């Protein structure tokens, strides 16, 4: 079920209430049952896949842990490598079949066609299970953590199953580490009113991001990207800028709801976003965006490849490989690979140009602490990141290239401000009328102000320390704004979160 659904608004309070009413020793059982129910809400057959991944990584953890107690460490090291490799191969094989088989066969057939070779490949009509990339990576991180000796193997299969399937973060993260979430599964949790209040506030913010901003501007973005051959280039630019906001509010909103829901029940999940569009470089952006995935690739791919320990050019190679794989992780399309490659290339080029850039700034006596200089860096970083987002949103890589070409050759800024046959400005014929467009702009401004303030200090303490009356007025107004100004009903697609498809 979606967080932004009526079912979840009933499901979550019921689950939480019963969680704190039942005896402490069986609460984890209740969470396991409700987590599988939550996931099976999309398709009951999905449970077979997550259970399979759970069993494979659980057994591999036990086998690896057993080798840690062998007297013959030479054989133990060899066997540990075997078990961790087998765990990765089996889990990635499942992920490959359900997510990448169609992409693989299409490209094999296309390559054969280049050489006039007809290749027949079997096809399978399978649905991509929701969140398969997220829970697969979370389960694999457990295997690797046990292999590295960072955590002891869990002996209870069902407690481990809860770690893999914990419903708040199951289908779109954060991708939790066993040393954080699995440990909490074994800890007692008592109801704490202040903690629950803070969690609910975080959930409110997530719902505001999703239903007031993301789902509203999605209408304009979908219209432009679905009719890009018929609109001016300036419209493509506008839609792409708004897509940067949409995907942040959509995914950041999910993370806020997930972290807040877990917090209400006493669990602490890792921070997944940290004001990413205030980043002053592309490297800084990736320290702020989807932090759980970025750190996963850093710890389990970039560093094992050698990281920055084997020279500058090897570092660049490792960086590009990591970002290309990250792009492919997001989807079985070359457009995602291009998106990942661009983000990796930005960092490589930035590092290569750093000495020359430093010399130029020193020669011009530019003070790096100037606010205008920081603002320019933020703007440049946003432009680079947003350009890459075009490929992420485009239906295909070639479509993305064609959209860039149309933007350059048919820019026409006046298209947004020229009245059409019905008298409406071009700006208001892209899917949102005057009221909806400016409501979206106001909401985005609120988002920007909140992020700027959060960059300096957390905001929740200021809210929770208000006197009782203004504090509760704030709560009721927040709920009212979400209910009244959320994008519901005809003309809007209150859709699943974007990252569910990954």
N, C-alpha and C positions, 0 to 999 in steps of 0.2 A: 504494500500500500504506500501511497505517496504521503509525505509529511503534510502537504497542502491539500489534504482530502478530509472529508467529514469522518471517514472511518478512523483516521489517525487521531482526530480530536476526541473520539470516543475511546479508542484503543489505549492511548497513552495514559490518561488519568486512571482508567480501570487497572491497567498493569501496575502502575505506580502505587495506587492505593492498596491493592492486594499484596504487593511486594513487601510493604511495611507492616501489613497485618499478619502475615503468615510467619511461622517460626524462623529464626535466623538460619538454622542449619539447612533448610530446604529452599531458601530464597533463590539460590543459584539454579535450582531445578526449574522453578517458575520462570526465571529469565530465559533459560534454554528453550523451554516449551514455547513461550511467547515470541522468542526470536525466530524460531523456525516457522511459527504461524505467520509472523510478519513477512518473512521471505516468501513463503508459499502463497501469499496473497497474489503474487504476479502469476505464478504457475507452479502447482504442486510438484511437478517433475523436477524443478530446479533443486529441490531438497536433496535429490539423489547425488547431484554433482557436488554440492557443498559438503555433503556427508562423505563422499569419496575422497575429496581433497583433505578433509579432516582426518580420516582414518590413515591415509598414506603418510601424512606429516606426523601424526601422533606415533605411529609405529616406527617411523624413521628416527624420531627423537629418542624413543626407548632404546633402539639398536645402537645409536650413536652414544648414548649415555652408558650403555653396557660396556662399550669399548673403552670408555674413560677409566674403567676400573680393572682393565686387563693388566697383568704384569708385563706382558710382552708388548711394549709400546710401539715397536716397529710394525707389527701386524695390526695393532690397534689403529694407528694413523692411517694405514692403507684401507682398513675396513670402514673407518669413519668417512673417508673420502668417497668410498663406494656407496655408502648409505645416503650421504647428502646428495651425491650426483643422481642416484636413483630417484630420490624424492623430487629433485628439480626436474628431471626428465619426464617422470610420470605426470606431474602437475602441469608442466608447460605443454606436454602433449595434449592433455585435455583442453587447455586454453587454446592451443593452436587449432585443434579440430573445430571447436565451436566458434572461434573468432576469426581465424586466419585461413582456414582451408579454402573458402571461396576465393579470397584474394590471391592465394598461392596458385590455385589452378588456373585462374584467369590470366595471370601473368606468365605461367608456363606455356599456356596455349598461345598467348600473344607472341612470346619469344619464338616458339616453333613456327608461327606464321611468317616471321621475318625471314626465315630460311626455307619457306615453302614446305614445311614439315607439319603434317596434321597430327596433333597429339590428342588422344582421347583420355580424359580424366574423369574419374567417378565424381558425381555430385550428390550432395546430401541436403535435404530440405530440413534444416535445423534452425531454431531460433537462438539468438544470442542471449544467454542467461544474464539477467540483470546483475550488475556488480561483480561479474566473474573475475575481472582483472584485480579488483580490490581485495576480495577475500583470498584469492590465490596468492597474491604478493604477501598478504599478512601471514598466511600459513607458512609460506616459504621462509619468511624472516624468522619464524620460530625455529625451523630446522637449522638455519644458519646460526642462530644465536646459541642453540644447544651445541652445535659443532664447535663453535668458538669458545665454549665454556662460559658464556655470559649469563646463562640461566640453566638451572637444573631441569631435566625433562619432567613434564607433568605426568603423574601416574594415573590420574583419573581421566579416562577418555571423555566423559561427559562434561567435566569442567573445562577441559581443553576445547571441546566442541562449542561451549559458550564463548570462549575467547575468539574463535573464528567467526561466530555467527551473531555476536552481540548486536541487537537490532538498531540502536541509534546510529552506529557508524558502519553497518554491514555493507550497504550497496554503493556508498560513495565516500567512504573514509570519514575521518582521518584513518590512514593505514597505520594501525597501532602496532607497537612492539610488545613482545611477550614480557619483557622486563617491566613494562608499565601496566598494561591491561590484565594480563594473565595473573599477575601478582594480586591485583585488586579483586579478582574473582574469588580468591581464598580469604579475603578480609571481610570482617563484619561491617555492615553499613546501617547506621541508625538515622532516623529522619532528623534533619536539621533545617529549621525554618529559614534561616538566613541563606544557607546554601541553596535551598529550593527556590527562594525568591530570586537569587542571582541567576540561577539556571533558567528560570522562566523569563527573566528580562532578556537574557541572551537569545532565547527562543523567539521572543517578540521581535527582536532586531532581525533575526533571520527571516521571519515571516514578512517583515516590512521589505527587506531586500528582494525576496522572491516574488511576492504577489503584488506589491505596489510598484516596484521598479522593473524587475526582470521580465515578468509576464506581460507587462504593459508595453515596454519598448520592443518586445519580441514581435509584436504585430507589425511594426514598421520595418524591422530587420527582415522578417520573413517575406514581406511584400517586395522589398528591394532586391533581395538575393534570389527570390523566385521569378523576378521580372527584370533582371539586370540588363538585358538587351534592349529594354524599352525605356530606361530611365537615363538621365544625364549622369556624368561621372561624379558630380558633386553629391548626388544622392547616394552613390556607392560609398563615397567617403563618409558621409553622415551616418549611414547604416553601419559601417565598419567601426567608427568611433563608438557608436551606441552598442555595438556587439561587445566591445571591450568592457563596457559597463554591465551589459546583460550577463556575460559569463562570470564576471566577478560576483554580481549579486546573486546569480543562480547557484553557483558552487559555494561561494562564501556564505550565502544564506543557508544552504544545506549544512555546512560545517557548523555554523552557529546554532542551528536547531539541534544537530546531533550532539554537540558538546554540552549544550544547555540541558537537553533531555537526560543525558548521562549524569550530569551534575545534580539534577533533582533527585536521582536515585543513589547518589553518593559516589559516583565514579568520576574520575578525572581523565579526560582525553587530552591529547596534545593539541597545541595551537596549530591551526592549518593555514591561516592567512594573517598577515601583519601589514596592513595598509600597502598593498603591492604597488599601487600607482603613485606612491610617493617615493618610489625607488629612484636613486640617482645614477644607476647604471643597470645594464642588463644582468650582470652578475648579482647585483643587489636585489633586483626583481625576483630572481629565482631563490633568494634566501627568504623571500616574503610570500611567494605564491606557492600554493599546494605543498607546503613545507614537508608534510609526511611523505609524499612521493619523491620530492627532490632529495630528501635525506636518505630515502630507501635506495635510490639509484646511486647516490654518493657512496653509501656504506657497502652495498652489495654488488656494484658494477664498476663505478669509477675507481675506487680505491683498489679492489682486486686486480683491475687492469694495470695498475701501477700508479694511478693518481698523478701527482706532480713530482714523484720521486725519481723519475728516469729521464729527466731532461725536459727542456722546453717543448720541443717538437712532439715528443711522446705525450706530453701533457695535453697539447692541442689535439692530438689524435684521440686520446682517451675522452676528452671533452666532447668532441664531435660524435664519437660512437655512442656515448651516453645519451646525448640529446637526440640522435637519430632513433635509438631504441625507445627513448621516452615518447617520441612522436608516434612510433609504431604501436606502442602500448595503448595510446589513446584511440586508435582505430585502424582498421585494415584498409587504408587508402594512402595513395602517394601524397595526397594533400597534407595528411598528418605528418608524414615523414618530412615533407618540405618545411612544415611549420617547426618541427623539432630541429631540423638542420639549420634553419635560419637563426633560431635562438642560440644554437651552439656556435654558429659562425660569428654572431655578434660578439660573443665573449672572446673568441680567438682573435678577431680583428682588434677588439678593444685592448687586449693584452699586448698585441704586437705594436700598436700605435701609442701605447702608454708613455714610453720614453720621449718620443717626439712631441706628444701632447704636453708633457710636463715642461719641456724646454720652451715651447711656445708660450705657455701660460706664465712661466717665470720671466720670459723676455718682455711680456706685456704687463708684468707686475699685477697679475690677477690674484686677488685675495680669495682663496678657496672658501672662506667663511662668509663671503658676501651672499646675502639672501637672493639677490638677482641671479647670481651664478648658480646657486643651488636650484632655483626655479627653472633656469634654462636647461640644466642637466635633467631635471624631472621631466620637462616637456620633451626633450630629445629622446629620452628613454621610452616615454609613452608612445611617441611616434614610431619608434622601431618595433616595439612590442605589438602595437596595434597593426602595423603593416603585416606582421607575421600572422596575426589573428585572422586576416582575410583568408589565408589558406586553410586555417582551422575550420572556418565557417563555410567556405565554398564547397559545393557538391563534389568537386574533383580538382585535381591539380591543374588540368588544362583549363577548366572553367575559371579558376583563380587567376591564371595568367591572362585569360581573355578579359576578365573584369578589370585587371590593371591596365590593359591596353585601352579598353573603353574609357576608363577614368582619365587617361592621359590625352586621348584624342577627342573626347566629348565631354569636357569638364563642365562648361557652361554654368558658372555660379548663379547667374540670374534665374536659372530654372526653378529654384526654390521660392523665388519671390515674384514670379510672373503668374498672373491669374489665368486659369484655364477657361474652357468653354462655359463651365458652370459658375465662374466667378471666384472659385477657390484658389488660393495661392498653391503653387506646386508643392510646397512644404506640407500642406494638409491633405494631399492626395496620395500620400505614401502609406496610408493605413491608419493613421491617427488624426482625428479631427482637432480643432483648435484647443478645446478644453483638455482633451486627453494628452495632447502633446505638451502643453504647458504644465499640466499636472506632473508629467514625467520629468520635466526639467526641474521643477521645484523639488521633487523627491530626490533627484540626482544631486542637487545642491545640498540637501540635507545630508546625503551620504558623504559628500566631499567634506563638509564641515565636521561631521563626526570623525572621519578618518584623520583629518588634520589635528583635531583635538586629542584623539587617541594616540597620535604619534608622540605626544608629550607626556600624557598620563592617562590611566584608565578612567573611564567616565562613570562606571556603575557606582563607585563610592559616593560620587556627588549626588546621584539620584537617591540612593538608599539612605543618605544622611539628611535628606529633606525632612521638615516637619511632617507629621502624619497627614494632614489635610492636603497640602500641595503634592505630597508623594503619591497619594491615592488618586488625586486628580490626574497626575501624569500617567499612572497606570491605565485608568479608564480612557483617557484621551488616546493613548497609544493603541489600545485595543479597538477603539472606535475608528481611528484613522485606517487601520488595517482592514477592518470589516467594510467600511464605507468606500475607501479609495483603492482597495485591492482590485486587481483586474480579473473580474469574474463575468460570467454570462455571455450573451451573444457578442461576437466581435473579438472575443479574447479566448486564447487557448491556455487555460490554467493547467499547463502540461507538467509532465514528469520533469524532474531535474535533469539538466543536460548531461551531467556526468553519470547518470544511471546507465547510459548506453556503453560505458567503458568498463 
